[in-house]
């Protein structure tokens, strides 16, 4: 039977998927073709995406569909021949985007209906949990995870089994133990966790329940940032369904194991992604990190043993339990096993969500899957790990995806943000962007982060505004080391990374800003100078008319001149000149 | 709990299992800085200044939060720890908008605590004021009369209306104390048996004697003159500073402390420096600068040409130098003013002051210039002696080169340039050159001099090239300066010498303090109230005698004038942990980290407590004490990152209405951010100056 499925993650909806659905539904109803939804397949740049299935087989994927396409689609679906839809159909190049991936955490994303537990079960869902509860001991479960080599996907890469085992062994004071899911995904440009919850919430629930059993948790909590409303709605719905189906609550799957789950919406503080700050927030306090030790496994939520992993970590667990730890461990490198999901963004041709096996090179991800740089520009670097991470220059793109290998570059694996930059990105400006973020998102508790990141930001600001001083580079380095050494939590300790890695690989850009007062990437407006070359200017007056600051003088058919004092360096003149008479440097 | 042994900085320390490194260190007398730790509340770990290094541990650790491990080795003084700590303090200070000390105190070369003694004067406690003054300055009645008062130049009250009359208030209080019949006398420390010889009984020598005697040393002051006081006695006219009535009385007080005085004693003549040193454990050279500088123009050797300070000395010693009826004084400083006004009093009919720049550039005090004018002195600006013309070996006239102002010189003043061919001639009987003075160091050949022939003394130890010989005042380094500068050096040198004699010399290092800029302060909140004018005898009357010109403040005027003080310095300076540790960790400069600061504004939030955001270090102790110790939790953090501030919980102003005024928050505050506004009896602690309604 023929049916269609529309990708309705937040990205699809933002691109217009819901409108496409409303347009298609009445047309297809007559034809008796059901319309379903699914989550995000990861090809954000192609949304809205409409998949045409014959029974369980995907026969055609339509991309960048708009409501206007609805009648044509309906007409084609009514007949046998779908070739009328060729123009809307995904191109082979774009299909490579999916083919080069290995999808485990994302295995159901863009395929299952996230609102339907039966659809999840039909794809083998909850088999892992059933297997665990039908006779495996806690130690056996943890052993499978240990064999798999799964490490925390939130960024730090700490072995998951070790945390689980610590929480399992830890004595509770009043009989409670907690399993917490960190879904406070805050890195700018990262959206892996949102996609998993929106697209495959039961996978998360199943992973968490396996973990809950392994540590002996009495309650599970998902801490989701409030900026993810669709994720919260879908997860709430999934929790209800799972409870009704016996996967949550008392005597799960008929076993002795009981554990329920609830959602806590965070108020949107980046620092609450730090596990101890998250616990503080869960308890109703201001989200500020606690001192470690004690670690959450010893004294976490309400001072009871608690385990915290992020969404992607839990999303791997059901697959590992059904396929075995060894199978998972076959993927990856010596030190990093399995797969990692990345949010590929920036100046790349094909941006979106990708899941690749550890050990793949950055080049394969960015050029092989991402299709390289847009508009034929030169690639400069990739920023990994968001505000806590660093940048890796193009020359080092043979580096493989591996916790150790990435850390050696000064960047980190991070939670999966992968922002690709081309020659037009100023690296000082990039560092400033992230420091602006950490300065604002610092909780304000410790001196090094509260004042140190602020001072770093101020120094970067003056450099990008042409007021950099001799000695600023050394001062930045000294401050960076001090903040790394002195900050209380991961946020502060890693905040200098964007500065340190850009200083390491792009020091010449800093020097150019400070000494020559020039921005080599032509991005720092304060350092730019637009000029009209009299020999090429024919006096068409276009630039003067387009100048919002009225900073261009000249009469018709005479060369024009920019009054530098009034120029706001917006670039409108350059964009409007058809004679190549205007340059910027 | 079981006993554990750890090593901190090479010392074995015993503690209990479960105790932190900080707790064990404190108990063993190792002072690790911390601002956010308080035993009453839970460990917090915010300030980051208690970082220590543990052997085998890659990261620095917060000692307040690190449970000591049996057998572990910790270091609190490695280069890495010190660097991390210093930058933490630099960061804190870079966001600290407050004045540790008043600008008056900071600008006083002797560091006299003007704010503190003005408060005492305002409240009528003159002897208490003198006690505070004498912590830095043992001659307040004399110095109060003659000091060009750098304190007043810095006084912030000038931005409201006019600076406070600090110097005259000092002399008001000092006179009251001196003649009270129960004058302040300092406590003398137990005798040390160390002998100190001081050569020179001027302000520097007397100050060194005062402080070294106070510390229990046996001190003798020698002077080549028959009386003590140095330039205060022999360089300043009687009408400004009565010698027997005031100066000698203050010297007598020093003698009463047990300092011995030997007059008419000259090194090189009566004893060699070598022999002198042999008799003393330490020697202080404070011989001043007693020779007038020459004008370097033809005719200087004529009869009727005098050196400024020689002229003044001769008059003070009772002489009547033959200056005739028409006198020209050359120079624009205070010595020139003293000389011209003395010439008036000697009966000269026409007295000129010749100065090569204009009145605006004159280094003399404005009041001195004004008073000289009142006494009939005529000022001739923009001219300089080119030649002194004589007749029969006596001065007949002085030929003046007319000048104009050119480019600013090194001192920032525009330098005078001769106008070619322009001259003026004055008929005069005498010329007094008051253009400078230099050191006569005969007898001190063994001591190294600098390029300018002045004794070279180390600026941190005041030591000369001879290990037991220290030198201060006009005879050293930059040469002649004002009396309070010599007093400042002598006071600091006394501390160094004392520590040297006790076997562990501590050099003087200017302490780091937090300072605000006047442009960052809103002065419009203060009510204007003009500066008190010192009552003086009329010019016509005073020009005929050498009696004191100033009459002194009456009591009401003085109390009201003292109450004009804005109290710029922080109330908590002595107890502030932030500045204490910042100074200890040798924070010297925070300019390199300068950036946005939290503004200095005060709010009376907690009923009886005033809170100043500019001084808050966000240690959160007030919040935590109120919550955990008191159990009511009225305060909370608001905002994020750099904008995080402490406010009533959830930023609800009414949250603090139920404050029990237990004051525990203010007591826990490590800085001066919280200030208690009422005393134990519930009486509001008065602030001297009045704010606008």
Interface residues (C-beta under 8 A of the other chain):
Chain A: X269 X286 X288 X291 X293 X438 X439 X440 X441 X442 X443 X444 X445 X446 X447 X448 X450 X451 X452 X453 X454 X455 X458 X471 X475 X478 X479 X482 X485 X486 X487 X488
Chain B: X43 X44 X45 X46 X47 X48 X49 X51 X59 X60 X62 X65 X67 X80 X83 X84 X87 X88 X91 X92 X94 X95 X592 X593 X595 X596 X617 X618 X620 X636 X637 X639 X640 X641 X642 X643 X644
